[in-house]
């Protein structure tokens, strides 16, 4: 599993939107190079989105307002939620 899915892609065709998994977003927030590079490469060719489940996981994972502001500052909640 690579942490993202391409809805609507068929026969290897590139999708316009890629749904990114929570793990990739958290790793990118922690500045893990592989995750940061993955997101950058995807953003160069496609639009990113997150599922509503991922959105909720990010919010519930916040231990306090400081954590919530951190994910807001990184714009992790600004991707379209599907």
N, C-alpha and C positions, 0 to 999 in steps of 0.2 A: 504494500500500500504506500502510495507516495504523498498522501496528505491533501490531494485535491482531486476534484472530479470535473469532467467537462460535460455538462448537460447538453443533450441534443447533438453531440458529435457522432457521426456515422462514418464508417469506412476510413477512419483515420483523419477525417476532415477536422480542421481546427475550429473550435467553437469560439463565439464572440465573448462568452463569459465563462469564467472558471470559478468554481466554488472551492474556497480554501478551508481546510480543516483547522480546528482549534489548536492542535499541536504545532502546526506550522506558524500560526500567529504568535503563540506564546514563545516559541523558540526565536522568532524574529524579534520579539520584544526584549528577549534576553541577549540579543545581538549574536546569536549563533550564526556563523557565516553561511552555512549551507541553507538555512531557512531564509536569511536575508537575500542571498543570491537567487534563491528559488522565486521569491516574491518579485524581485526586480526583473527577472527574466520574463515572468508571466505578465507583469504590468507593461512590459515593452510591446507585447503583441496582443493582449487581451484585457478585458475588464475583469476585475476581481469582485467576487461576491462571497457572502457567508450565509450559512443556513441560520434560520431562527434559533435552532438548537445551539449552534456555535455562539451566536450572540448571547443567549442566556447563559451558556457555560462561562463566557468571559465575565459577565456581570456577577454571577453567583460565586465565581472564583475570587472575587475581590474580598479581602478581609476587612477593609475599612474604606473610608472616603479617599484616602491617599492612594490606595491601589486603584480605585475607580478613576481618579483623576489621571493616573499614569496611563491606563488604557485609553482614556479619552485623548490625552496629549499625543499619543501615538496614532490617533485616528483609527484605532482598531474597530470601533463601532460605526465608523462612517462608510464602510463598504455596504452596498445594497444587501439587505437581508431577504433571503428567498425561503 
